[in-house]
Amino acid sequence: MAQTMPQPALRPYLPSDLDILVAIFQDSIEELTEEDYGEAQRAAWAARADEPDFGARLANALTLVATIGGSAVGFASLKGKDHIDMLYVHPSFARQGIATMLCDALEKLAAARGARRLTVDASDTARPFFEGRGFEAESRNTVTVGDEWLGNTTMAKVLPFSEEPKP
């Protein structure tokens, strides 16, 4: 008899989540971005989780944690009312709808906060995901991380939920 996988759920970030979210962040970068970024680039990017302000970055944004069976498998954060700051899923749960669930929630929360559009600085790995959600490229960026340069793309999407209802 086939077992059903528990349904993913979302909950707010708690300070006690920091260690597992650091691991998800680093594992995701190491395993999911290797086709787009070199080893030194990935190492510099993953090392950002070791910076003292990483926990504050999560706490100061609206950060959601995706769980399966009570265990964290991904997270996403909304900075301000209209910018996706982070979206990471553990490699073991990639391409299973976790990122979609997180992004759906952030889009709804951004619209509820009055945002008319949502932006993201998408990695080369994440760009196709965001394009598939209707985000359009606005600019190509080069970001210095440690001693490395990483490319990403600023993308934006108009939020249909933010339109005022017509009388």
N, C-alpha and C positions, 0 to 999 in steps of 0.2 A: 504494500500500500504506500503510495507516494505521500511524503510529508509536505505540508504547505509551509513555505518560508514566511516568517512573521512579517507583517506589513511594516514599512518604515513609518516613523513618526517624527514630528518636529517638536522641539522645546527650546526655551531660551538658554543662552550660554550661562553657565555657572562658573565661578572661579575655580572650582574643583575639576573642571574640564580641561584646564590648561595643558597638563601633560599629555593627554590623549590627543588633543587638537594639534599640539606641536608634532607629535608622531604622525598624524594624518597629513599635515602640511608637508613634512619632510619626505615621507614615503611617496606621497602623490607626486612631488617634484622629481624625486629620484627615478621613479618607475614609469611615470606617464608622459614625461616631457623629453625623454632621451632622443627621440627622432628630430626634435626641433632645437635642442640646446646641447652644447658640449658639456663634458664632465665638470670642468672648472666653473662654467656658468651655473650648472645645477647646484654645485656645492656652495657657491656664493649665495645663491637664492635661498637654498634650504637653511643656511646659517642665519638668515634673518629671524628665524624662530628662536634663536639663542640670545637675541638682543633683549635687554631688560624691559623694553616697552612693548614686547609682543602681547603679553597678557593685558596690558592697558589698552592696546589697539583693539583687542577683542571686546573688552569690557566697555570701552567708550563708544563703540558702534552698536547697532542693533544686530546682534549675532545670534543666529539660529543654529542649533545642532540637530543633525539628522541621526536618528537611532534606529537600530533593528534589534528587537529583543532586549531593549534597554541599553545596548552598547552603542557608543558613538561611531558613526561610519562616514560622516562628512559634516561640513559646516560652511556657512556663508555669512557675510556681514554687509550691512548697509551703512555707509558712512554718510552722515547728514540725512537728507531726505531723498537723495537722488543718485547716489553713486555706489555701485557694488564694489566693495573694497577687496573682498576675498571670497573665493568659492573653490573649495577643495573636497575631494572625495577620496577615501582610502582606495588604493588600487584594486583590492579584492572585491570592491563593490562598484567599480567604475562601469559605466554603460548599462546600469540597471535602473535608471530613473531617479537616482538620488539627487544628482545635480539639477535635473528638471524640477523636481519637487521643491528644492531649495530656491531655485530661481523664480518659480511661480510664486512662492510665498513672498520673496523680496519685492517682486513687481507689484503685488497687491498691497504690501505694506507701504511702498513708495507712493503709490497712488493715494492711499488713505492719508498719507502725510501731505498730500497736495502737490506732489511732483507731477509735472506734465511730461517729463521724459526721464529716462534712466540711462546713466552712463557706466562704462566699465573700461578699464585698461586691460584688455584681454591678451594673454600670452599667445604665442603662435599656436600652441597646442589647443587652447580654449577657443580660439577665433571661430572655427567652424561650428562649434556648439552655439555660440552667441549669434552667428549669422543665421543658423537654423531657427532661432527664436525671434528673428526680425530685427536684430541689431544691425546697424550700418556703420561701416568704417568712416571715421572722421579724420584721423591723422595717425601717421606712423611715428612711433617714439623709440628712442634709444635711452635706456635707463642704466645708470651706473649702480652696480650692486657690489660692494667691496671693491676688488680690483678688476671686476668683469663688467662687460657691456651686454645688456640683454635687450632684445627687441620686443615691443608689444604694440598693440593698436588700440587707440581710443575709439570706442564704439558707442553708439547711442540708439535708443529706441523710444519712440513716442508711446506713451502709455494710454491705451484706449479707456482705461478705467477712470482717468482723471478728468474726463469731460463732464461739464456741469449738465445735469438733467434739464431738458427743455420743458418749459411750463406748458 
